[in-house]
Each structure stands twice: as C-alpha cells, then as structure tokens.
C-alpha cells in the first residue's frame, strides 16, 4: 500500500484494491488478536468506501466488496463505544450488493419488482 501511495495520488482509483486488502487484514487481525490497529484498518476501509463510491465499477468482484463491508461493520462494532449505526449502514450496503447480484441474473418476470 505504501508503495502504491508513493506512486499515485491519494484519491486515485488504482488504490482501491490495496486499501481494501490492507484494511481488511488490519481489522480482522486486530479483532482476532485484540491488538490496536483497528483504527488504522477502519481508516483504510473508510477511504476504500469513499473511493469505491466515486468509482463504482473499479472493483468488479461483489465478493471483495462484501468482505470489505463486512470487515468495516465488524470494525465499527468493536470500537469502544461501538458505532452501531455505522456498522448497520455497512451491513445494509452489503445486503444491497447481495440482492443486486442475485437479481441481476434473473429474468424480468422473475424479479420481485413491479
């Protein structure tokens, strides 16, 4: 991530995968082991989320987006005090992605919309 950040501007969409990977690793490790990198991981994933909103087609794999959003929610819920609303918002976004992915492969007559 540091190498990528040294080569491109801070808001460059090419950083999206590196931010997701590093943020998820830091958060998952800090939650599992109880070490204090949770704020750094949250910061990276918040940056990932912001860039991902600006460049929605940059991350093509829904599984990667879902894992990052789940990690973000887990990080928010492990803060002291927990940021429950932010965790709920991240999980809500994750559910929206899952539903959109599921509905994308269906014929129009099978969709649950009018």
PDB file as gemmi writes it, atoms N, CA and C in Angstrom:
CRYST1    1.000    1.000    1.000  90.00  90.00  90.00 P 1                      
ATOM      1  N   UNK A   1       0.830  -1.191   0.000  1.00  0.00           N  
ATOM      2  CA  UNK A   1       0.000   0.000   0.000  1.00  0.00           C  
ATOM      3  C   UNK A   1       0.872   1.252   0.000  1.00  0.00           C  
ATOM      4  N   UNK A   2       1.901   1.257   0.832  1.00  0.00           N  
ATOM      5  CA  UNK A   2       2.788   2.432   0.900  1.00  0.00           C  
ATOM      6  C   UNK A   2       3.445   2.689  -0.451  1.00  0.00           C  
ATOM      7  N   UNK A   3       3.857   1.636  -1.134  1.00  0.00           N  
ATOM      8  CA  UNK A   3       4.464   1.788  -2.453  1.00  0.00           C  
ATOM      9  C   UNK A   3       3.449   2.365  -3.430  1.00  0.00           C  
ATOM     10  N   UNK A   4       2.234   1.844  -3.418  1.00  0.00           N  
ATOM     11  CA  UNK A   4       1.190   2.367  -4.313  1.00  0.00           C  
ATOM     12  C   UNK A   4       0.918   3.831  -4.027  1.00  0.00           C  
ATOM     13  N   UNK A   5       0.841   4.184  -2.751  1.00  0.00           N  
ATOM     14  CA  UNK A   5       0.565   5.567  -2.379  1.00  0.00           C  
ATOM     15  C   UNK A   5       1.699   6.505  -2.797  1.00  0.00           C  
ATOM     16  N   UNK A   6       2.921   5.977  -2.863  1.00  0.00           N  
ATOM     17  CA  UNK A   6       4.040   6.823  -3.280  1.00  0.00           C  
ATOM     18  C   UNK A   6       4.046   7.054  -4.792  1.00  0.00           C  
ATOM     19  N   UNK A   7       3.354   6.210  -5.543  1.00  0.00           N  
ATOM     20  CA  UNK A   7       3.373   6.304  -6.994  1.00  0.00           C  
ATOM     21  C   UNK A   7       2.176   7.039  -7.591  1.00  0.00           C  
ATOM     22  N   UNK A   8       1.058   7.062  -6.880  1.00  0.00           N  
ATOM     23  CA  UNK A   8      -0.164   7.681  -7.425  1.00  0.00           C  
ATOM     24  C   UNK A   8      -0.762   8.633  -6.398  1.00  0.00           C  
ATOM     25  N   UNK A   9      -1.611   9.574  -6.839  1.00  0.00           N  
ATOM     26  CA  UNK A   9      -2.267  10.489  -5.884  1.00  0.00           C  
ATOM     27  C   UNK A   9      -3.147   9.736  -4.876  1.00  0.00           C  
ATOM     28  N   UNK A  10      -3.418  10.370  -3.757  1.00  0.00           N  
ATOM     29  CA  UNK A  10      -4.163   9.730  -2.659  1.00  0.00           C  
ATOM     30  C   UNK A  10      -5.577   9.333  -3.050  1.00  0.00           C  
ATOM     31  N   UNK A  11      -6.191  10.022  -4.000  1.00  0.00           N  
ATOM     32  CA  UNK A  11      -7.563   9.721  -4.400  1.00  0.00           C  
ATOM     33  C   UNK A  11      -7.635   8.956  -5.724  1.00  0.00           C  
ATOM     34  N   UNK A  12      -6.550   8.319  -6.106  1.00  0.00           N  
ATOM     35  CA  UNK A  12      -6.507   7.568  -7.352  1.00  0.00           C  
ATOM     36  C   UNK A  12      -7.260   6.244  -7.198  1.00  0.00           C  
ATOM     37  N   UNK A  13      -8.121   5.894  -8.152  1.00  0.00           N  
ATOM     38  CA  UNK A  13      -8.891   4.652  -8.040  1.00  0.00           C  
ATOM     39  C   UNK A  13      -8.041   3.384  -8.096  1.00  0.00           C  
ATOM     40  N   UNK A  14      -6.810   3.500  -8.548  1.00  0.00           N  
ATOM     41  CA  UNK A  14      -5.930   2.319  -8.563  1.00  0.00           C  
ATOM     42  C   UNK A  14      -5.548   1.866  -7.164  1.00  0.00           C  
ATOM     43  N   UNK A  15      -5.792   2.706  -6.154  1.00  0.00           N  
ATOM     44  CA  UNK A  15      -5.511   2.339  -4.765  1.00  0.00           C  
ATOM     45  C   UNK A  15      -6.609   1.472  -4.148  1.00  0.00           C  
ATOM     46  N   UNK A  16      -7.758   1.395  -4.802  1.00  0.00           N  
ATOM     47  CA  UNK A  16      -8.915   0.712  -4.212  1.00  0.00           C  
ATOM     48  C   UNK A  16      -8.589  -0.716  -3.758  1.00  0.00           C  
ATOM     49  N   UNK A  17      -8.015  -1.582  -4.597  1.00  0.00           N  
ATOM     50  CA  UNK A  17      -7.731  -2.949  -4.122  1.00  0.00           C  
ATOM     51  C   UNK A  17      -6.736  -2.990  -2.956  1.00  0.00           C  
ATOM     52  N   UNK A  18      -5.714  -2.159  -3.004  1.00  0.00           N  
ATOM     53  CA  UNK A  18      -4.706  -2.150  -1.940  1.00  0.00           C  
ATOM     54  C   UNK A  18      -5.314  -1.670  -0.621  1.00  0.00           C  
ATOM     55  N   UNK A  19      -6.167  -0.654  -0.683  1.00  0.00           N  
ATOM     56  CA  UNK A  19      -6.828  -0.161   0.531  1.00  0.00           C  
ATOM     57  C   UNK A  19      -7.723  -1.239   1.125  1.00  0.00           C  
ATOM     58  N   UNK A  20      -8.464  -1.941   0.258  1.00  0.00           N  
ATOM     59  CA  UNK A  20      -9.360  -2.998   0.731  1.00  0.00           C  
ATOM     60  C   UNK A  20      -8.575  -4.126   1.398  1.00  0.00           C  
ATOM     61  N   UNK A  21      -7.538  -4.582   0.739  1.00  0.00           N  
ATOM     62  CA  UNK A  21      -6.770  -5.716   1.263  1.00  0.00           C  
ATOM     63  C   UNK A  21      -6.097  -5.360   2.584  1.00  0.00           C  
ATOM     64  N   UNK A  22      -5.390  -4.246   2.620  1.00  0.00           N  
ATOM     65  CA  UNK A  22      -4.673  -3.850   3.838  1.00  0.00           C  
ATOM     66  C   UNK A  22      -5.649  -3.540   4.977  1.00  0.00           C  
ATOM     67  N   UNK A  23      -6.742  -2.833   4.664  1.00  0.00           N  
ATOM     68  CA  UNK A  23      -7.733  -2.504   5.684  1.00  0.00           C  
ATOM     69  C   UNK A  23      -8.374  -3.748   6.275  1.00  0.00           C  
ATOM     70  N   UNK A  24      -8.755  -4.690   5.419  1.00  0.00           N  
ATOM     71  CA  UNK A  24      -9.368  -5.934   5.908  1.00  0.00           C  
ATOM     72  C   UNK A  24      -8.398  -6.735   6.765  1.00  0.00           C  
ATOM     73  N   UNK A  25      -7.150  -6.834   6.315  1.00  0.00           N  
ATOM     74  CA  UNK A  25      -6.154  -7.586   7.087  1.00  0.00           C  
ATOM     75  C   UNK A  25      -5.940  -6.973   8.467  1.00  0.00           C  
ATOM     76  N   UNK A  26      -5.777  -5.654   8.515  1.00  0.00           N  
ATOM     77  CA  UNK A  26      -5.560  -4.993   9.804  1.00  0.00           C  
ATOM     78  C   UNK A  26      -6.755  -5.158  10.730  1.00  0.00           C  
ATOM     79  N   UNK A  27      -7.954  -4.970  10.198  1.00  0.00           N  
ATOM     80  CA  UNK A  27      -9.146  -5.084  11.031  1.00  0.00           C  
ATOM     81  C   UNK A  27      -9.363  -6.495  11.536  1.00  0.00           C  
ATOM     82  N   UNK A  28      -9.302  -7.452  10.643  1.00  0.00           N  
ATOM     83  CA  UNK A  28      -9.547  -8.846  11.049  1.00  0.00           C  
ATOM     84  C   UNK A  28      -8.511  -9.315  12.063  1.00  0.00           C  
ATOM     85  N   UNK A  29      -7.255  -8.933  11.850  1.00  0.00           N  
ATOM     86  CA  UNK A  29      -6.206  -9.333  12.792  1.00  0.00           C  
ATOM     87  C   UNK A  29      -6.395  -8.652  14.143  1.00  0.00           C  
ATOM     88  N   UNK A  30      -6.731  -7.364  14.127  1.00  0.00           N  
ATOM     89  CA  UNK A  30      -6.876  -6.648  15.395  1.00  0.00           C  
ATOM     90  C   UNK A  30      -8.081  -7.145  16.174  1.00  0.00           C  
ATOM     91  N   UNK A  31      -9.160  -7.516  15.486  1.00  0.00           N  
ATOM     92  CA  UNK A  31     -10.333  -8.059  16.186  1.00  0.00           C  
ATOM     93  C   UNK A  31     -10.014  -9.438  16.750  1.00  0.00           C  
ATOM     94  N   UNK A  32      -9.316 -10.254  15.964  1.00  0.00           N  
ATOM     95  CA  UNK A  32      -8.996 -11.620  16.386  1.00  0.00           C  
ATOM     96  C   UNK A  32      -7.987 -11.651  17.538  1.00  0.00           C  
ATOM     97  N   UNK A  33      -6.936 -10.831  17.417  1.00  0.00           N  
ATOM     98  CA  UNK A  33      -5.859 -10.874  18.398  1.00  0.00           C  
ATOM     99  C   UNK A  33      -5.974  -9.808  19.479  1.00  0.00           C  
ATOM    100  N   UNK A  34      -6.878  -8.857  19.284  1.00  0.00           N  
ATOM    101  CA  UNK A  34      -7.054  -7.812  20.278  1.00  0.00           C  
ATOM    102  C   UNK A  34      -5.960  -6.754  20.273  1.00  0.00           C  
ATOM    103  N   UNK A  35      -5.217  -6.639  19.171  1.00  0.00           N  
ATOM    104  CA  UNK A  35      -4.189  -5.603  19.086  1.00  0.00           C  
ATOM    105  C   UNK A  35      -4.811  -4.313  18.580  1.00  0.00           C  
ATOM    106  N   UNK A  36      -4.108  -3.198  18.692  1.00  0.00           N  
ATOM    107  CA  UNK A  36      -4.708  -1.898  18.483  1.00  0.00           C  
ATOM    108  C   UNK A  36      -4.680  -1.287  17.105  1.00  0.00           C  
ATOM    109  N   UNK A  37      -4.640  -2.049  16.031  1.00  0.00           N  
ATOM    110  CA  UNK A  37      -4.609  -1.474  14.688  1.00  0.00           C  
ATOM    111  C   UNK A  37      -6.015  -1.280  14.115  1.00  0.00           C  
ATOM    112  N   UNK A  38      -7.017  -1.359  14.957  1.00  0.00           N  
ATOM    113  CA  UNK A  38      -8.393  -1.290  14.468  1.00  0.00           C  
ATOM    114  C   UNK A  38      -8.703   0.077  13.845  1.00  0.00           C  
ATOM    115  N   UNK A  39      -8.183   1.143  14.428  1.00  0.00           N  
ATOM    116  CA  UNK A  39      -8.445   2.480  13.893  1.00  0.00           C  
ATOM    117  C   UNK A  39      -7.752   2.687  12.544  1.00  0.00           C  
ATOM    118  N   UNK A  40      -6.558   2.144  12.398  1.00  0.00           N  
ATOM    119  CA  UNK A  40      -5.857   2.246  11.111  1.00  0.00           C  
ATOM    120  C   UNK A  40      -6.605   1.469  10.035  1.00  0.00           C  
ATOM    121  N   UNK A  41      -7.052   0.269  10.367  1.00  0.00           N  
ATOM    122  CA  UNK A  41      -7.823  -0.533   9.419  1.00  0.00           C  
ATOM    123  C   UNK A  41      -9.134   0.132   9.044  1.00  0.00           C  
ATOM    124  N   UNK A  42      -9.820   0.712  10.040  1.00  0.00           N  
ATOM    125  CA  UNK A  42     -11.067   1.431   9.761  1.00  0.00           C  
ATOM    126  C   UNK A  42     -10.814   2.622   8.841  1.00  0.00           C  
ATOM    127  N   UNK A  43      -9.741   3.342   9.080  1.00  0.00           N  
ATOM    128  CA  UNK A  43      -9.409   4.487   8.234  1.00  0.00           C  
ATOM    129  C   UNK A  43      -9.183   4.085   6.792  1.00  0.00           C  
ATOM    130  N   UNK A  44      -8.472   2.970   6.606  1.00  0.00           N  
ATOM    131  CA  UNK A  44      -8.217   2.493   5.244  1.00  0.00           C  
ATOM    132  C   UNK A  44      -9.501   2.047   4.560  1.00  0.00           C  
ATOM    133  N   UNK A  45     -10.352   1.328   5.298  1.00  0.00           N  
ATOM    134  CA  UNK A  45     -11.600   0.870   4.692  1.00  0.00           C  
ATOM    135  C   UNK A  45     -12.585   2.011   4.458  1.00  0.00           C  
ATOM    136  N   UNK A  46     -12.542   3.032   5.297  1.00  0.00           N  
ATOM    137  CA  UNK A  46     -13.386   4.203   5.043  1.00  0.00           C  
ATOM    138  C   UNK A  46     -12.921   4.916   3.769  1.00  0.00           C  
ATOM    139  N   UNK A  47     -11.605   4.986   3.588  1.00  0.00           N  
ATOM    140  CA  UNK A  47     -11.064   5.557   2.349  1.00  0.00           C  
ATOM    141  C   UNK A  47     -11.453   4.712   1.148  1.00  0.00           C  
ATOM    142  N   UNK A  48     -11.374   3.380   1.316  1.00  0.00           N  
ATOM    143  CA  UNK A  48     -11.786   2.451   0.261  1.00  0.00           C  
ATOM    144  C   UNK A  48     -13.253   2.687  -0.096  1.00  0.00           C  
ATOM    145  N   UNK A  49     -14.096   2.813   0.928  1.00  0.00           N  
ATOM    146  CA  UNK A  49     -15.533   3.005   0.711  1.00  0.00           C  
ATOM    147  C   UNK A  49     -15.802   4.309  -0.036  1.00  0.00           C  
ATOM    148  N   UNK A  50     -15.085   5.348   0.326  1.00  0.00           N  
ATOM    149  CA  UNK A  50     -15.248   6.637  -0.333  1.00  0.00           C  
ATOM    150  C   UNK A  50     -14.825   6.566  -1.803  1.00  0.00           C  
ATOM    151  N   UNK A  51     -13.671   5.979  -2.066  1.00  0.00           N  
ATOM    152  CA  UNK A  51     -13.204   5.830  -3.447  1.00  0.00           C  
ATOM    153  C   UNK A  51     -14.112   4.898  -4.242  1.00  0.00           C  
ATOM    154  N   UNK A  52     -14.592   3.870  -3.576  1.00  0.00           N  
ATOM    155  CA  UNK A  52     -15.476   2.921  -4.239  1.00  0.00           C  
ATOM    156  C   UNK A  52     -16.795   3.591  -4.631  1.00  0.00           C  
ATOM    157  N   UNK A  53     -17.251   4.549  -3.833  1.00  0.00           N  
ATOM    158  CA  UNK A  53     -18.464   5.302  -4.169  1.00  0.00           C  
ATOM    159  C   UNK A  53     -18.208   6.226  -5.363  1.00  0.00           C  
ATOM    160  N   UNK A  54     -17.010   6.796  -5.427  1.00  0.00           N  
ATOM    161  CA  UNK A  54     -16.661   7.681  -6.544  1.00  0.00           C  
ATOM    162  C   UNK A  54     -16.448   6.910  -7.844  1.00  0.00           C  
ATOM    163  N   UNK A  55     -15.896   5.707  -7.731  1.00  0.00           N  
ATOM    164  CA  UNK A  55     -15.581   4.874  -8.895  1.00  0.00           C  
ATOM    165  C   UNK A  55     -16.237   3.503  -8.696  1.00  0.00           C  
ATOM    166  N   UNK A  56     -17.559   3.415  -8.871  1.00  0.00           N  
ATOM    167  CA  UNK A  56     -18.285   2.190  -8.503  1.00  0.00           C  
ATOM    168  C   UNK A  56     -17.918   0.952  -9.321  1.00  0.00           C  
ATOM    169  N   UNK A  57     -17.389   1.106 -10.500  1.00  0.00           N  
ATOM    170  CA  UNK A  57     -17.066  -0.056 -11.327  1.00  0.00           C  
ATOM    171  C   UNK A  57     -15.609  -0.480 -11.227  1.00  0.00           C  
ATOM    172  N   UNK A  58     -14.865   0.137 -10.344  1.00  0.00           N  
ATOM    173  CA  UNK A  58     -13.441  -0.185 -10.206  1.00  0.00           C  
ATOM    174  C   UNK A  58     -13.233  -1.577  -9.594  1.00  0.00           C  
ATOM    175  N   UNK A  59     -14.043  -1.930  -8.617  1.00  0.00           N  
ATOM    176  CA  UNK A  59     -13.986  -3.266  -8.013  1.00  0.00           C  
ATOM    177  C   UNK A  59     -15.081  -4.090  -8.669  1.00  0.00           C  
ATOM    178  N   UNK A  60     -14.718  -5.092  -9.432  1.00  0.00           N  
ATOM    179  CA  UNK A  60     -15.728  -5.844 -10.170  1.00  0.00           C  
ATOM    180  C   UNK A  60     -16.280  -7.028  -9.375  1.00  0.00           C  
ATOM    181  N   UNK A  61     -15.516  -7.581  -8.477  1.00  0.00           N  
ATOM    182  CA  UNK A  61     -15.978  -8.758  -7.729  1.00  0.00           C  
ATOM    183  C   UNK A  61     -16.843  -8.347  -6.542  1.00  0.00           C  
ATOM    184  N   UNK A  62     -18.075  -8.794  -6.554  1.00  0.00           N  
ATOM    185  CA  UNK A  62     -19.003  -8.484  -5.475  1.00  0.00           C  
ATOM    186  C   UNK A  62     -18.514  -9.093  -4.159  1.00  0.00           C  
ATOM    187  N   UNK A  63     -17.870 -10.257  -4.225  1.00  0.00           N  
ATOM    188  CA  UNK A  63     -17.367 -10.906  -3.016  1.00  0.00           C  
ATOM    189  C   UNK A  63     -16.337 -10.042  -2.302  1.00  0.00           C  
ATOM    190  N   UNK A  64     -15.489  -9.361  -3.071  1.00  0.00           N  
ATOM    191  CA  UNK A  64     -14.487  -8.476  -2.470  1.00  0.00           C  
ATOM    192  C   UNK A  64     -15.150  -7.294  -1.770  1.00  0.00           C  
ATOM    193  N   UNK A  65     -16.144  -6.704  -2.433  1.00  0.00           N  
ATOM    194  CA  UNK A  65     -16.866  -5.587  -1.827  1.00  0.00           C  
ATOM    195  C   UNK A  65     -17.583  -6.028  -0.566  1.00  0.00           C  
ATOM    196  N   UNK A  66     -18.210  -7.196  -0.622  1.00  0.00           N  
ATOM    197  CA  UNK A  66     -18.950  -7.684   0.546  1.00  0.00           C  
ATOM    198  C   UNK A  66     -18.013  -7.947   1.718  1.00  0.00           C  
ATOM    199  N   UNK A  67     -16.869  -8.562   1.451  1.00  0.00           N  
ATOM    200  CA  UNK A  67     -15.928  -8.848   2.525  1.00  0.00           C  
ATOM    201  C   UNK A  67     -15.432  -7.556   3.170  1.00  0.00           C  
ATOM    202  N   UNK A  68     -15.173  -6.543   2.344  1.00  0.00           N  
ATOM    203  CA  UNK A  68     -14.715  -5.257   2.872  1.00  0.00           C  
ATOM    204  C   UNK A  68     -15.802  -4.598   3.712  1.00  0.00           C  
ATOM    205  N   UNK A  69     -17.049  -4.632   3.242  1.00  0.00           N  
ATOM    206  CA  UNK A  69     -18.146  -4.038   4.006  1.00  0.00           C  
ATOM    207  C   UNK A  69     -18.399  -4.793   5.306  1.00  0.00           C  
ATOM    208  N   UNK A  70     -18.288  -6.127   5.266  1.00  0.00           N  
ATOM    209  CA  UNK A  70     -18.422  -6.912   6.494  1.00  0.00           C  
ATOM    210  C   UNK A  70     -17.298  -6.572   7.480  1.00  0.00           C  
ATOM    211  N   UNK A  71     -16.094  -6.405   6.966  1.00  0.00           N  
ATOM    212  CA  UNK A  71     -14.962  -6.035   7.815  1.00  0.00           C  
ATOM    213  C   UNK A  71     -15.173  -4.653   8.423  1.00  0.00           C  
ATOM    214  N   UNK A  72     -15.680  -3.729   7.622  1.00  0.00           N  
ATOM    215  CA  UNK A  72     -15.973  -2.383   8.102  1.00  0.00           C  
ATOM    216  C   UNK A  72     -17.002  -2.431   9.228  1.00  0.00           C  
ATOM    217  N   UNK A  73     -18.061  -3.202   9.040  1.00  0.00           N  
ATOM    218  CA  UNK A  73     -19.091  -3.345  10.074  1.00  0.00           C  
ATOM    219  C   UNK A  73     -18.511  -3.974  11.341  1.00  0.00           C  
ATOM    220  N   UNK A  74     -17.676  -4.975  11.163  1.00  0.00           N  
ATOM    221  CA  UNK A  74     -17.060  -5.628  12.316  1.00  0.00           C  
ATOM    222  C   UNK A  74     -16.148  -4.660  13.076  1.00  0.00           C  
ATOM    223  N   UNK A  75     -15.406  -3.856  12.329  1.00  0.00           N  
ATOM    224  CA  UNK A  75     -14.544  -2.866  12.968  1.00  0.00           C  
ATOM    225  C   UNK A  75     -15.339  -1.854  13.763  1.00  0.00           C  
ATOM    226  N   UNK A  76     -16.414  -1.336  13.178  1.00  0.00           N  
ATOM    227  CA  UNK A  76     -17.260  -0.367  13.889  1.00  0.00           C  
ATOM    228  C   UNK A  76     -17.859  -0.976  15.153  1.00  0.00           C  
ATOM    229  N   UNK A  77     -18.226  -2.239  15.096  1.00  0.00           N  
ATOM    230  CA  UNK A  77     -18.862  -2.863  16.258  1.00  0.00           C  
ATOM    231  C   UNK A  77     -17.864  -3.194  17.366  1.00  0.00           C  
ATOM    232  N   UNK A  78     -16.564  -3.202  17.048  1.00  0.00           N  
ATOM    233  CA  UNK A  78     -15.553  -3.488  18.061  1.00  0.00           C  
ATOM    234  C   UNK A  78     -14.901  -2.231  18.636  1.00  0.00           C  
ATOM    235  N   UNK A  79     -15.367  -1.068  18.224  1.00  0.00           N  
ATOM    236  CA  UNK A  79     -14.846   0.162  18.815  1.00  0.00           C  
ATOM    237  C   UNK A  79     -15.392   0.313  20.229  1.00  0.00           C  
ATOM    238  N   UNK A  80     -14.755   1.146  21.011  1.00  0.00           N  
ATOM    239  CA  UNK A  80     -15.236   1.412  22.364  1.00  0.00           C  
ATOM    240  C   UNK A  80     -15.520   2.893  22.498  1.00  0.00           C  
ATOM    241  N   UNK A  81     -16.742   3.349  22.496  1.00  0.00           N  
ATOM    242  CA  UNK A  81     -18.003   2.585  22.372  1.00  0.00           C  
ATOM    243  C   UNK A  81     -18.254   2.214  20.914  1.00  0.00           C  
ATOM    244  N   UNK A  82     -19.031   1.152  20.691  1.00  0.00           N  
ATOM    245  CA  UNK A  82     -19.311   0.715  19.323  1.00  0.00           C  
ATOM    246  C   UNK A  82     -20.116   1.748  18.543  1.00  0.00           C  
ATOM    247  N   UNK A  83     -19.796   1.874  17.279  1.00  0.00           N  
ATOM    248  CA  UNK A  83     -20.543   2.775  16.399  1.00  0.00           C  
ATOM    249  C   UNK A  83     -21.568   1.931  15.649  1.00  0.00           C  
ATOM    250  N   UNK A  84     -22.663   1.646  16.340  1.00  0.00           N  
ATOM    251  CA  UNK A  84     -23.675   0.721  15.849  1.00  0.00           C  
ATOM    252  C   UNK A  84     -24.320   1.191  14.554  1.00  0.00           C  
ATOM    253  N   UNK A  85     -24.613   2.467  14.443  1.00  0.00           N  
ATOM    254  CA  UNK A  85     -25.282   2.967  13.236  1.00  0.00           C  
ATOM    255  C   UNK A  85     -24.401   2.797  12.001  1.00  0.00           C  
ATOM    256  N   UNK A  86     -23.111   3.093  12.141  1.00  0.00           N  
ATOM    257  CA  UNK A  86     -22.198   2.921  11.011  1.00  0.00           C  
ATOM    258  C   UNK A  86     -22.068   1.444  10.641  1.00  0.00           C  
ATOM    259  N   UNK A  87     -22.040   0.572  11.649  1.00  0.00           N  
ATOM    260  CA  UNK A  87     -21.976  -0.871  11.388  1.00  0.00           C  
ATOM    261  C   UNK A  87     -23.229  -1.330  10.651  1.00  0.00           C  
ATOM    262  N   UNK A  88     -24.378  -0.845  11.079  1.00  0.00           N  
ATOM    263  CA  UNK A  88     -25.645  -1.198  10.406  1.00  0.00           C  
ATOM    264  C   UNK A  88     -25.662  -0.698   8.964  1.00  0.00           C  
ATOM    265  N   UNK A  89     -25.167   0.512   8.750  1.00  0.00           N  
ATOM    266  CA  UNK A  89     -25.126   1.061   7.393  1.00  0.00           C  
ATOM    267  C   UNK A  89     -24.235   0.216   6.481  1.00  0.00           C  
ATOM    268  N   UNK A  90     -23.087  -0.217   7.000  1.00  0.00           N  
ATOM    269  CA  UNK A  90     -22.178  -1.049   6.201  1.00  0.00           C  
ATOM    270  C   UNK A  90     -22.828  -2.387   5.876  1.00  0.00           C  
ATOM    271  N   UNK A  91     -23.506  -2.985   6.858  1.00  0.00           N  
ATOM    272  CA  UNK A  91     -24.185  -4.255   6.601  1.00  0.00           C  
ATOM    273  C   UNK A  91     -25.353  -4.074   5.640  1.00  0.00           C  
ATOM    274  N   UNK A  92     -26.049  -2.958   5.739  1.00  0.00           N  
ATOM    275  CA  UNK A  92     -27.147  -2.667   4.822  1.00  0.00           C  
ATOM    276  C   UNK A  92     -26.615  -2.563   3.381  1.00  0.00           C  
ATOM    277  N   UNK A  93     -25.480  -1.895   3.208  1.00  0.00           N  
ATOM    278  CA  UNK A  93     -24.868  -1.805   1.881  1.00  0.00           C  
ATOM    279  C   UNK A  93     -24.467  -3.187   1.364  1.00  0.00           C  
ATOM    280  N   UNK A  94     -23.987  -4.017   2.273  1.00  0.00           N  
ATOM    281  CA  UNK A  94     -23.591  -5.373   1.914  1.00  0.00           C  
ATOM    282  C   UNK A  94     -24.809  -6.176   1.441  1.00  0.00           C  
ATOM    283  N   UNK A  95     -25.921  -6.043   2.137  1.00  0.00           N  
ATOM    284  CA  UNK A  95     -27.146  -6.749   1.760  1.00  0.00           C  
ATOM    285  C   UNK A  95     -27.657  -6.243   0.416  1.00  0.00           C  
ATOM    286  N   UNK A  96     -27.580  -4.933   0.196  1.00  0.00           N  
ATOM    287  CA  UNK A  96     -27.992  -4.373  -1.099  1.00  0.00           C  
ATOM    288  C   UNK A  96     -27.162  -4.961  -2.241  1.00  0.00           C  
ATOM    289  N   UNK A  97     -25.857  -5.076  -2.018  1.00  0.00           N  
ATOM    290  CA  UNK A  97     -24.994  -5.679  -3.041  1.00  0.00           C  
ATOM    291  C   UNK A  97     -25.399  -7.116  -3.339  1.00  0.00           C  
ATOM    292  N   UNK A  98     -25.657  -7.867  -2.284  1.00  0.00           N  
ATOM    293  CA  UNK A  98     -26.029  -9.270  -2.430  1.00  0.00           C  
ATOM    294  C   UNK A  98     -27.342  -9.412  -3.199  1.00  0.00           C  
ATOM    295  N   UNK A  99     -28.324  -8.592  -2.855  1.00  0.00           N  
ATOM    296  CA  UNK A  99     -29.609  -8.641  -3.555  1.00  0.00           C  
ATOM    297  C   UNK A  99     -29.447  -8.228  -5.014  1.00  0.00           C  
ATOM    298  N   UNK A 100     -28.694  -7.167  -5.266  1.00  0.00           N  
ATOM    299  CA  UNK A 100     -28.474  -6.725  -6.651  1.00  0.00           C  
ATOM    300  C   UNK A 100     -27.789  -7.814  -7.469  1.00  0.00           C  
ATOM    301  N   UNK A 101     -26.828  -8.494  -6.879  1.00  0.00           N  
ATOM    302  CA  UNK A 101     -26.118  -9.580  -7.559  1.00  0.00           C  
ATOM    303  C   UNK A 101     -27.070 -10.733  -7.861  1.00  0.00           C  
ATOM    304  N   UNK A 102     -27.908 -11.062  -6.888  1.00  0.00           N  
ATOM    305  CA  UNK A 102     -28.866 -12.154  -7.066  1.00  0.00           C  
ATOM    306  C   UNK A 102     -29.892 -11.811  -8.146  1.00  0.00           C  
ATOM    307  N   UNK A 103     -30.383 -10.587  -8.133  1.00  0.00           N  
ATOM    308  CA  UNK A 103     -31.429 -10.192  -9.074  1.00  0.00           C  
ATOM    309  C   UNK A 103     -30.886  -9.941 -10.480  1.00  0.00           C  
ATOM    310  N   UNK A 104     -29.607  -9.660 -10.605  1.00  0.00           N  
ATOM    311  CA  UNK A 104     -29.022  -9.365 -11.917  1.00  0.00           C  
ATOM    312  C   UNK A 104     -29.107 -10.563 -12.855  1.00  0.00           C  
ATOM    313  N   UNK A 105     -29.056 -11.749 -12.321  1.00  0.00           N  
ATOM    314  CA  UNK A 105     -29.079 -12.942 -13.161  1.00  0.00           C  
ATOM    315  C   UNK A 105     -30.472 -13.453 -13.471  1.00  0.00           C  
ATOM    316  N   UNK A 106     -31.500 -12.812 -12.961  1.00  0.00           N  
ATOM    317  CA  UNK A 106     -32.870 -13.283 -13.164  1.00  0.00           C  
ATOM    318  C   UNK A 106     -33.526 -12.603 -14.356  1.00  0.00           C  
ATOM    319  N   UNK A 107     -34.482 -13.299 -14.923  1.00  0.00           N  
ATOM    320  CA  UNK A 107     -35.286 -12.708 -15.985  1.00  0.00           C  
ATOM    321  C   UNK A 107     -36.207 -11.661 -15.362  1.00  0.00           C  
ATOM    322  N   UNK A 108     -36.669 -10.723 -16.156  1.00  0.00           N  
ATOM    323  CA  UNK A 108     -37.535  -9.642 -15.656  1.00  0.00           C  
ATOM    324  C   UNK A 108     -38.794 -10.181 -14.982  1.00  0.00           C  
ATOM    325  N   UNK A 109     -39.390 -11.232 -15.529  1.00  0.00           N  
ATOM    326  CA  UNK A 109     -40.625 -11.736 -14.939  1.00  0.00           C  
ATOM    327  C   UNK A 109     -40.401 -12.442 -13.595  1.00  0.00           C  
ATOM    328  N   UNK A 110     -39.163 -12.808 -13.292  1.00  0.00           N  
ATOM    329  CA  UNK A 110     -38.853 -13.453 -12.009  1.00  0.00           C  
ATOM    330  C   UNK A 110     -38.505 -12.464 -10.918  1.00  0.00           C  
ATOM    331  N   UNK A 111     -38.272 -11.210 -11.289  1.00  0.00           N  
ATOM    332  CA  UNK A 111     -37.880 -10.202 -10.302  1.00  0.00           C  
ATOM    333  C   UNK A 111     -39.084  -9.805  -9.456  1.00  0.00           C  
ATOM    334  N   UNK A 112     -38.807  -9.388  -8.245  1.00  0.00           N  
ATOM    335  CA  UNK A 112     -39.880  -9.075  -7.292  1.00  0.00           C  
ATOM    336  C   UNK A 112     -40.289  -7.616  -7.344  1.00  0.00           C  
ATOM    337  N   UNK A 113     -39.999  -6.929  -8.439  1.00  0.00           N  
ATOM    338  CA  UNK A 113     -40.378  -5.529  -8.555  1.00  0.00           C  
ATOM    339  C   UNK A 113     -41.529  -5.384  -9.531  1.00  0.00           C  
ATOM    340  N   UNK A 114     -42.250  -4.303  -9.418  1.00  0.00           N  
ATOM    341  CA  UNK A 114     -43.415  -4.098 -10.291  1.00  0.00           C  
ATOM    342  C   UNK A 114     -43.012  -3.505 -11.615  1.00  0.00           C  
TER     343      UNK A 114                                                      
END                                                                             
